[in-house]
Amino acid sequence: MSRLTENIVLDTKEMRAAYCDALIKKARENEKIVVVDADVSHSVGTEPFYKEFPERSVNCGIMEAHAVGMCAGMSETGLVPFFHAFGVFATRRCFDQIFLSCAYQKLNVKIIGADPGVTAASNGGTHMPFEDIGLMRLIPGSVIIEPADVTMYDAAVSYMADNYGVHYLRTSRRKTMRIYKDGAKFVIGKANMLNDGRDVCIIASGIMVYEALKAADMLADKGISARVLDMHTIKPLDKEAAEKAARECGAIVTAENHNVTGGLGAAVCEALSETVPVPVERVGVKESFGEVGSQDYLQKRFGLTADNIVCAALKCISRKK
């Protein structure tokens, strides 16, 4: 079991600030780390990095494909570029450059996609990625990480900097619910069990981890024991944890701030269908584009709440043989 905080409340620190702190800390150890931005240093929060390392910071303007090409060139010279943009533009807009210039050439580029899914909120549908995980999963050898709160950034940034290849960090910019205690441990590629249970397992990532924990409490009130896994690494998926949950619980619910096609739910279904096929219900966005609204409104609009997870869990349990 991972170290959960006693009281889950809205954090006092923004995700972007925690991310930049972790990046600066790692850059002090590794002089090869450079920051490349698509005119987002303020919105994504890398301004402190610019101040400390001006000679290692580049603003390319709103030219994401060009920026990724620059990162490929930087990697070729031995640098470790961290490229920042909003999630839609960090992936969909420059997918071909990521695929061919970076991954196909076996280069070392780190991509940070901000405001995934409904966390884009008032920026609306044009800035609301529901497909970025699906795109990045298609790239051979890619790694995809989605933290649930600020405590994971040290582990995530260190892993990305220390391990060669194309890595995608999918991260909110603003404050999120604090799930973990300071000092909680994270191993990239290994899920964290936050609640044990035997009737159903909820596998979640990002902002949906908090909703999954709320759903587990609601299910407990109904006499249902729900396991909760924080699948913070979506690729490579922790198949061992998923398979163990399938064998022991017999029913799986996935919860993601992303399209159910191509994302976490798809990855879990693909894995379990080959080894431990059990009923699976996927909570996520279904055949929809984004729209403008507050995050709370959008979570209800797209069915990304604890209530939706509870409904999915009850349905999934009813499908057990």
C-alpha positions in Angstrom: 0.0 0.0 0.0 1.3 3.5 -0.8 1.5 6.3 1.6 -1.8 8.2 1.3 -2.2 11.6 3.0 -4.6 11.6 6.0 -6.9 14.2 4.6 -7.2 14.5 0.8 -7.7 18.2 0.1 -6.9 20.7 -2.6 -3.1 21.3 -2.7 -1.6 24.6 -1.9 0.9 24.2 -4.7 0.3 24.2 -8.4 1.3 21.2 -10.5 3.3 23.4 -12.9 5.3 24.9 -10.0 6.1 21.5 -8.6 7.1 20.2 -12.0 9.5 23.2 -12.6 11.0 22.7 -9.2 11.8 19.1 -10.0 13.2 20.0 -13.4 15.5 22.7 -11.9 16.7 20.3 -9.2 17.6 17.7 -11.9 19.1 20.3 -14.2 21.5 21.3 -11.4 22.8 17.7 -11.4 22.7 17.3 -15.2 24.1 20.1 -17.3 22.8 18.5 -20.5 19.2 19.2 -19.7 17.7 22.1 -21.7 14.2 23.5 -21.9 12.4 24.2 -25.2 9.0 26.0 -25.1 6.4 26.8 -27.7 5.7 30.3 -26.1 4.4 28.7 -22.9 7.0 29.5 -20.3 4.5 31.4 -18.2 1.4 29.2 -18.7 3.3 25.9 -18.2 5.5 27.3 -15.5 9.0 27.1 -16.7 9.9 30.8 -16.1 12.0 29.9 -13.0 14.1 27.6 -15.2 14.7 30.5 -17.6 15.9 32.6 -14.8 18.3 30.1 -13.4 19.5 28.6 -16.7 19.0 31.3 -19.4 21.7 29.7 -21.6 19.8 26.4 -21.5 16.3 27.8 -22.3 14.8 28.3 -25.8 11.4 29.8 -26.7 10.6 28.7 -30.2 7.3 30.6 -30.3 4.1 29.0 -31.4 5.9 26.5 -33.8 5.6 23.2 -32.1 6.7 21.0 -35.1 9.8 23.2 -35.5 10.5 23.0 -31.8 10.4 19.2 -31.9 12.8 19.2 -34.8 15.1 21.4 -32.8 14.9 19.0 -29.9 15.8 16.1 -32.2 18.9 18.1 -33.3 19.8 18.9 -29.7 19.5 15.2 -28.7 21.9 14.3 -31.6 24.5 16.5 -30.0 24.1 14.9 -26.6 21.7 17.3 -24.9 18.6 16.2 -23.1 15.7 18.5 -24.3 12.5 18.9 -22.4 9.8 20.3 -24.8 6.7 22.0 -23.4 3.4 22.8 -25.0 -0.3 22.3 -24.3 -1.1 18.6 -24.7 -3.0 19.0 -28.0 -0.1 20.8 -29.6 2.7 18.8 -27.9 1.3 15.6 -29.5 -1.3 15.9 -32.2 0.1 18.9 -34.0 3.6 17.6 -34.3 3.0 13.8 -34.2 5.0 13.2 -37.4 8.0 15.1 -36.1 7.9 13.1 -32.8 7.5 9.8 -34.6 10.1 10.3 -37.4 12.5 12.9 -36.2 12.7 11.7 -32.6 11.5 8.1 -32.1 12.4 6.6 -35.5 15.9 8.1 -35.3 16.2 6.7 -31.7 16.8 10.0 -30.1 16.4 11.3 -26.6 13.5 13.8 -26.4 11.2 14.5 -23.4 7.7 15.9 -24.2 5.5 17.6 -21.6 1.9 18.0 -22.5 0.0 20.5 -20.3 -3.7 20.6 -19.5 -4.8 17.2 -20.5 -8.5 16.5 -21.1 -11.0 18.5 -19.1 -8.2 20.3 -17.2 -8.0 22.6 -20.2 -11.3 23.9 -18.9 -12.0 27.5 -20.2 -9.5 27.1 -23.1 -12.1 24.9 -24.7 -12.2 22.2 -27.3 -9.3 23.4 -29.3 -7.0 23.0 -26.3 -8.6 19.8 -24.8 -6.7 16.7 -25.6 -8.7 13.5 -25.3 -6.5 11.6 -27.8 -2.9 12.4 -26.7 -2.3 9.1 -24.9 -3.6 7.2 -27.8 -1.2 8.9 -30.2 1.8 8.5 -27.9 1.1 4.9 -27.2 1.4 4.2 -30.9 5.1 5.2 -30.9 7.4 2.2 -30.5 9.4 2.4 -27.3 7.6 5.5 -25.9 7.0 6.0 -22.2 3.9 7.8 -20.9 3.5 9.1 -17.4 0.6 10.9 -15.8 1.0 12.0 -12.1 -2.0 12.2 -9.8 -0.5 15.0 -7.7 2.6 17.1 -7.1 4.5 14.4 -5.1 5.5 12.3 -8.2 7.4 14.9 -10.2 10.9 14.2 -8.7 10.6 10.6 -9.6 9.1 11.3 -13.0 11.6 14.0 -14.0 14.5 12.0 -12.8 13.4 8.9 -14.7 12.9 10.9 -17.9 16.3 12.6 -17.6 18.2 9.4 -16.7 16.6 7.0 -19.2 17.1 7.4 -23.0 14.2 7.7 -25.4 11.0 9.5 -26.2 9.0 10.1 -23.0 5.7 11.9 -22.6 4.6 13.5 -19.3 0.9 14.3 -19.3 0.3 16.9 -16.6 -2.2 19.4 -15.2 -1.0 22.9 -14.7 -3.0 24.1 -11.7 -3.8 22.8 -8.3 -5.0 19.2 -7.8 -6.2 17.2 -4.9 -3.3 16.0 -2.7 -3.3 12.2 -2.7 0.1 11.2 -1.3 2.2 12.2 1.6 5.5 13.9 1.1 8.2 11.3 0.4 5.8 8.8 -1.2 7.7 6.4 -3.5 7.0 5.9 -7.2 8.5 3.4 -9.5 8.0 4.1 -13.2 6.1 1.2 -14.7 4.7 0.0 -11.4 1.2 0.9 -10.3 0.6 2.1 -6.7 -2.2 0.3 -4.7 -4.1 3.0 -2.8 -6.9 0.8 -1.4 -7.2 -2.9 -1.2 -10.4 -4.8 -2.2 -11.7 -8.0 -3.5 -15.0 -7.3 -5.3 -13.8 -4.9 -8.1 -10.6 -3.1 -9.0 -10.6 0.5 -10.2 -7.5 1.4 -12.3 -7.1 5.1 -12.7 -4.6 7.8 -13.7 -4.2 11.5 -13.3 -7.1 13.5 -11.8 -9.3 10.3 -11.9 -7.3 8.8 -9.1 -9.0 11.1 -6.6 -12.4 10.2 -8.2 -11.5 6.5 -7.9 -10.8 6.9 -4.1 -14.1 8.7 -3.6 -15.9 5.9 -5.5 -14.2 3.3 -3.4 -15.6 5.0 -0.3 -19.1 5.2 -1.8 -18.9 1.5 -2.8 -17.8 0.6 0.7 -21.0 2.2 2.0 -22.8 -0.3 -0.2 -20.8 -3.2 1.3 -18.6 -3.5 -1.8 -14.8 -3.9 -1.4 -13.0 -1.9 -4.1 -9.3 -2.0 -4.9 -7.8 1.2 -6.3 -4.7 1.3 -8.4 -2.9 4.5 -9.5 -1.6 3.5 -12.9 0.6 6.5 -13.2 2.7 4.9 -15.9 0.3 4.2 -18.8 3.2 2.9 -21.0 4.7 0.5 -20.1 1.6 -0.6 -18.4 2.0 -2.6 -15.2 0.5 -5.7 -16.6 1.4 -7.7 -13.5 -0.7 -5.5 -11.2 -3.6 -5.5 -13.7 -3.6 -9.2 -14.1 -3.3 -9.8 -10.3 -6.4 -7.5 -9.8 -8.3 -9.4 -12.5 -7.6 -12.7 -10.9 -8.3 -11.6 -7.4 -11.3 -9.2 -8.0 -12.8 -10.6 -11.2 -14.0 -7.2 -12.3 -12.1 -4.2 -13.5 -13.1 -0.5 -14.0 -10.8 1.9 -15.7 -11.0 5.7 -15.1 -9.2 8.2 -17.3 -9.4 11.9 -18.3 -9.1 10.8 -21.9 -11.0 9.0 -24.7 -11.7 5.4 -23.8 -10.4 4.5 -27.3 -6.6 4.3 -27.2 -6.0 5.4 -23.6 -5.6 3.7 -20.3 -8.8 1.6 -20.6 -7.8 0.4 -24.0 -4.4 -0.6 -22.7 -5.9 -2.5 -19.8 -8.4 -4.3 -22.0 -5.7 -5.3 -24.5 -3.5 -6.7 -21.8 -6.2 -8.6 -19.9 -7.8 -10.0 -23.1 -4.6 -12.0 -23.7 -4.1 -13.4 -20.2 -6.9 -12.9 -17.7 -10.1 -12.0 -19.5 -12.7 -10.6 -17.0 -15.5 -8.0 -17.3 -14.1 -4.5 -17.8 -16.0 -1.2 -17.8 -14.3 1.9 -19.0 -15.0 5.4 -17.5 -13.8 8.1 -19.8 -14.7 10.3 -22.8 -16.7 8.6 -25.5 -17.0 9.9 -29.1 -16.8 13.5 -28.1 -14.9 16.7 -28.8 -14.0 19.1 -25.9 -15.9 22.2 -25.0 -15.6 25.3 -22.8 -16.5 25.1 -19.2 -15.2 24.7 -15.6 -13.4 21.5 -14.8 -16.2 20.5 -12.4 -18.8 21.0 -15.1 -16.8 19.2 -17.7 -16.2 16.2 -15.5 -19.9 15.8 -15.1 -20.5 16.6 -18.8 -18.2 13.8 -19.9 -18.9 11.3 -17.2 -15.7 11.6 -15.3 -16.9 11.6 -11.7 -16.9 9.2 -8.7 -20.7 8.6 -9.4 -19.8 7.4 -12.9 -17.2 5.1 -11.5 -19.6 3.6 -8.9 -22.2 3.0 -11.7 -19.6 1.3 -13.8 -18.4 -0.8 -10.9 -21.9 -2.1 -10.1 -22.5 -3.0 -13.7 -19.1 -4.7 -13.9 -19.7 -6.7 -10.8 -23.1 -7.8 -12.2 -21.3 -9.2 -15.2 -19.1 -11.6 -13.2 -19.7 -15.2 -14.0 
